[in-house]
């Protein structure tokens, strides 16, 4: 006679009130539960990478400069848990200006070394011995013509460990990119992409890329050599939403040596992060050479 909806649950379960008359004319009322599973439309690998590219571009457009106190720790657990930590004050402006002041591990108020990069020019000041070194980093590239460099790239056919996620079509045009569902967590919008170069690569056979699709960030990459052995893990953690962009405050890079499988771990953390402080160009000044 009638079907009336009573309630709807977030999981897609509907409670219905059913009123019916049987063949003898008796009327009965029943409550039934029905679960309706909605079809989930998953993003394609291209759409996942495009989300990353959009966040990358937004980061590039938003951050004009940044400064932080950076701690770098090196660990080799296999060598009696060897560990070394350095702390420094870091300033970055644009894509070609960096100043890094390395602090004494005995007294963090003392700067023992200053490193300044301005364009192709690198200046290193060792305050302990009063020595300054200035180098033009563009000299090496000037030893080769563009054709020779392109020829080397073609011959080696190296897939960089740090993929350029800003160039989605280029990445898709030179690699097979598929979703690894075994390593993905669809319910939490976490996707793992298997990136395999089209051409035979002398160093890398595959990179597993772990992406938080809701944030548009790559939080882990696993690089495998030609034998399929894991050789490098790059992770970023402790994300903060700063001016509408997701910024990691911590990164962990683990290199596995090919000869004996020893893990070399680098941990980088940033404290007191500030962005867009209009850092004065004078702190990056280097005398002409």
Phi and psi in degrees as a GROMACS rama.xvg file:
@    title "Ramachandran Plot"
@    xaxis  label "Phi"
@    yaxis  label "Psi"
@TYPE xy
-158.544  149.907  UNK-2
-128.881  119.437  UNK-3
-120.327  131.136  UNK-4
-74.0281  133.674  UNK-5
-103.056  -41.4628  UNK-6
-158.331  161.121  UNK-7
-133.741  130.339  UNK-8
-101.536  156.263  UNK-9
-59.2706  -27.3417  UNK-10
-81.0373  6.17358  UNK-11
90.9727  12.0762  UNK-12
-89.0217  127.857  UNK-13
-111.016  134.591  UNK-14
-102.418  121.785  UNK-15
-116.667  146.101  UNK-16
-103.285  117.485  UNK-17
-109.711  121.483  UNK-18
-110.644  125.021  UNK-19
-138.482  155.824  UNK-20
-119.754  127.571  UNK-21
-83.5007  -174.538  UNK-22
-68.8225  -19.8625  UNK-23
-91.1571  -1.82033  UNK-24
95.5239  1.52119  UNK-25
-77.5281  138.078  UNK-26
-103.047  132.376  UNK-27
-132.633  153.862  UNK-28
-121.515  136.673  UNK-29
-136.581  147.954  UNK-30
-107.227  127.823  UNK-31
-126.456  149.985  UNK-32
-111.361  133.602  UNK-33
-128.434  129.429  UNK-34
-103.972  124.732  UNK-35
-107.8  116.866  UNK-36
-90.4125  118.403  UNK-37
-81.9185  143.142  UNK-38
-69.8542  126.161  UNK-39
-92.1271  123.481  UNK-40
-97.5892  112.937  UNK-41
-87.4389  148.135  UNK-42
-69.5466  152.754  UNK-43
-81.6242  162.918  UNK-44
-54.0441  -38.3612  UNK-45
-64.6242  -40.9621  UNK-46
-66.9029  -36.3766  UNK-47
-64.892  -46.3373  UNK-48
-66.5077  -33.9753  UNK-49
-65.5267  -35.3326  UNK-50
-64.3412  -39.5232  UNK-51
-65.7334  -42.9244  UNK-52
-62.1648  -38.4798  UNK-53
-65.0731  -41.7491  UNK-54
-67.346  -38.0222  UNK-55
-61.2948  -46.3091  UNK-56
-66.8359  -37.8005  UNK-57
-64.5173  -38.7864  UNK-58
-63.9472  -45.2293  UNK-59
-63.0387  -39.4794  UNK-60
-73.9965  -29.5259  UNK-61
-86.1444  -45.7909  UNK-62
-86.4176  110.521  UNK-63
-92.0207  -33.6011  UNK-64
-156.743  161.486  UNK-65
-151.073  157.121  UNK-66
-146.01  147.851  UNK-67
-162.432  168.73  UNK-68
-99.5894  120.124  UNK-69
-111.962  132.946  UNK-70
-112.782  127.741  UNK-71
-118.687  122.147  UNK-72
-119.295  128.616  UNK-73
-105.102  136.205  UNK-74
-134.935  140.259  UNK-75
-132.149  89.4353  UNK-76
-56.8407  -32.9304  UNK-77
-70.5524  -21.4052  UNK-78
-100.474  69.2468  UNK-79
52.1217  38.807  UNK-80
54.7488  41.1443  UNK-81
-57.7492  139.051  UNK-82
-151.345  140.014  UNK-83
-141.738  134.883  UNK-84
-127.392  135.69  UNK-85
-127.766  148.962  UNK-86
-124.251  144.534  UNK-87
-150.448  159.344  UNK-88
-97.0896  129.837  UNK-89
-121.963  133.905  UNK-90
-127.318  133.925  UNK-91
-132.773  133.751  UNK-92
-135.016  125.248  UNK-93
62.7018  -150.29  UNK-94
-104.897  -2.50552  UNK-95
-137.107  17.5106  UNK-96
-129.9  120.563  UNK-97
-139.599  136.633  UNK-98
-129.645  128.674  UNK-99
-131.874  120.098  UNK-100
-108.561  110.067  UNK-101
-81.8146  129.883  UNK-102
-96.5885  152.408  UNK-103
-67.8655  138.818  UNK-104
-75.626  -15.4507  UNK-105
-84.6525  -44.4295  UNK-106
-137.716  107.776  UNK-107
-70.3145  -2.2528  UNK-108
-86.2879  -5.78023  UNK-109
-107.592  127.987  UNK-110
-92.0346  122.976  UNK-111
-99.2704  -20.4923  UNK-112
-154.11  139.295  UNK-113
-119.746  127.975  UNK-114
-117.671  126.867  UNK-115
-127.51  126.15  UNK-116
-115.915  124.606  UNK-117
-135.615  102.277  UNK-118
67.8434  -125.271  UNK-119
-91.8904  -2.20764  UNK-120
-97.5773  126.102  UNK-121
-114.148  130.493  UNK-122
-121.861  127.75  UNK-123
-122.578  122.552  UNK-124
-112.942  116.809  UNK-125
-94.7936  104.719  UNK-126
-73.1795  -20.0785  UNK-127
-69.476  -40.5698  UNK-128
-110.649  0.541412  UNK-129
67.8315  33.6781  UNK-130
-111.487  139.699  UNK-131
-123.675  132.96  UNK-132
-121.003  131.226  UNK-133
-122.49  128.842  UNK-134
-131.225  144.45  UNK-135
-95.764  106.985  UNK-136
-73.4974  -11.263  UNK-137
-82.6809  -5.7637  UNK-138
-64.242  -41.1464  UNK-139
-61.5417  -45.9986  UNK-140
-65.6463  -25.3754  UNK-141
-74.1614  -11.409  UNK-142
-74.2771  -16.564  UNK-143
-123.766  150.211  UNK-144
-79.9623  164.529  UNK-145
-61.4633  -36.1584  UNK-146
-65.097  -39.9484  UNK-147
-66.8162  -40.3001  UNK-148
-64.6247  -44.0332  UNK-149
-61.5763  -37.1683  UNK-150
-65.2979  -39.6944  UNK-151
-64.2562  -41.6332  UNK-152
-63.1521  -41.0624  UNK-153
-67.8105  -39.826  UNK-154
-67.5798  -44.4703  UNK-155
-77.3439  -34.4255  UNK-156
49.8576  52.7407  UNK-157
-83.3652  130.647  UNK-158
-91.6625  116.751  UNK-159
-64.3236  144.322  UNK-160
-63.7563  -36.9207  UNK-161
-91.8525  98.6557  UNK-162
-67.2943  147.254  UNK-163
-88.845  96.3485  UNK-164
-79.1981  -5.996  UNK-165
-78.0158  -19.4095  UNK-166
-111.133  77.7755  UNK-167
-62.4306  -47.7838  UNK-168
-65.4646  -37.0009  UNK-169
-65.523  -41.2276  UNK-170
-64.0371  -44.0947  UNK-171
-70.001  -28.2109  UNK-172
-76.886  -14.6541  UNK-173
-120.923  2.30984  UNK-174
-142.912  152.891  UNK-175
-86.7137  123.569  UNK-176
-121.429  118.05  UNK-177
-132.108  156.259  UNK-178
-82.352  126.338  UNK-179
-92.188  97.5426  UNK-180
-70.4595  -26.7722  UNK-181
-65.62  -31.1797  UNK-182
-98.2332  -3.46541  UNK-183
-92.2563  157.06  UNK-184
-125.3  85.8419  UNK-185
-59.6525  -39.499  UNK-186
-61.5386  -28.8953  UNK-187
-103.752  13.9682  UNK-188
61.8239  31.5091  UNK-189
-104.098  123.208  UNK-190
-122.92  138.743  UNK-191
-108.212  124.921  UNK-192
-107.819  133.097  UNK-193
-93.0682  117.923  UNK-194
-108.977  114.208  UNK-195
-122.683  123.639  UNK-196
-66.1493  143.304  UNK-197
-61.8054  -46.9496  UNK-198
-89.1658  155.241  UNK-199
-61.7091  129.653  UNK-200
-114.703  131.644  UNK-201
-76.3633  -13.0204  UNK-202
-116.317  -38.4298  UNK-203
-127.54  132.378  UNK-204
-101.411  -28.4567  UNK-205
-164.997  149.402  UNK-206
-126.049  126.312  UNK-207
-90.992  124.486  UNK-208
-115.037  119.645  UNK-209
-101.199  125.104  UNK-210
-127.541  132.063  UNK-211
-87.9042  102.069  UNK-212
-67.1178  -30.5357  UNK-213
-67.5415  -31.6344  UNK-214
-97.1318  -22.6703  UNK-215
74.7151  35.9442  UNK-216
-124.733  145.66  UNK-217
-89.9114  117.48  UNK-218
-108.349  -5.2215  UNK-219
-161.886  139.944  UNK-220
-133.162  135.546  UNK-221
-119.056  122.641  UNK-222
-106.55  129.007  UNK-223
-114.083  140.518  UNK-224
-81.7186  -174.643  UNK-225
-64.7006  -22.5578  UNK-226
-87.2535  0.926009  UNK-227
82.6834  10.5547  UNK-228
-89.2887  140.041  UNK-229
-68.0787  126.457  UNK-230
-121.387  -16.8676  UNK-231
-155.458  135.245  UNK-232
-125.496  126.881  UNK-233
-122.104  120.195  UNK-234
-125.143  145.879  UNK-235
-124.072  138.953  UNK-236
-137.665  175.596  UNK-237
54.8967  60.4797  UNK-238
-76.3382  141.999  UNK-239
-125.317  139.615  UNK-240
-86.7705  108.173  UNK-241
-122.293  116.356  UNK-242
49.5877  47.5103  UNK-243
70.9165  18.4056  UNK-244
-129.538  148.675  UNK-245
-91.7462  122.313  UNK-246
-122.637  126.327  UNK-247
-82.207  135.695  UNK-248
-95.9432  -6.95465  UNK-249
-143.359  139.378  UNK-250
-134.921  145.072  UNK-251
-129.528  120.395  UNK-252
-116.616  124.675  UNK-253
-119.946  120.159  UNK-254
-104.786  131.026  UNK-255
-106.184  115.78  UNK-256
-66.534  141.284  UNK-257
-70.6517  -33.7992  UNK-258
-70.2782  -50.8326  UNK-259
-126.826  5.83968  UNK-260
70.2665  21.9863  UNK-261
-77.127  136.504  UNK-262
-90.5598  128.202  UNK-263
-113.428  116.753  UNK-264
-111.463  131.537  UNK-265
-118.845  125.171  UNK-266
-117.789  123.163  UNK-267
-119.304  124.952  UNK-268
-124.914  147.743  UNK-269
-119.795  130.393  UNK-270
-121.938  152.375  UNK-271
61.0848  37.0061  UNK-272
-65.228  129.958  UNK-273
-130.78  139.181  UNK-274
-125.155  154.701  UNK-275
53.5671  54.2613  UNK-276
-96.8134  7.19142  UNK-277
54.6749  57.8356  UNK-278
-61.0875  133.565  UNK-279
-69.5947  136.575  UNK-280
-64.0592  -18.3895  UNK-281
-63.0659  -27.8515  UNK-282
-73.9519  -10.8345  UNK-283
-104.809  7.15641  UNK-284
-67.8023  138.131  UNK-285
-132.336  133.582  UNK-286
-63.6366  148.096  UNK-287
-65.2032  145.223  UNK-288
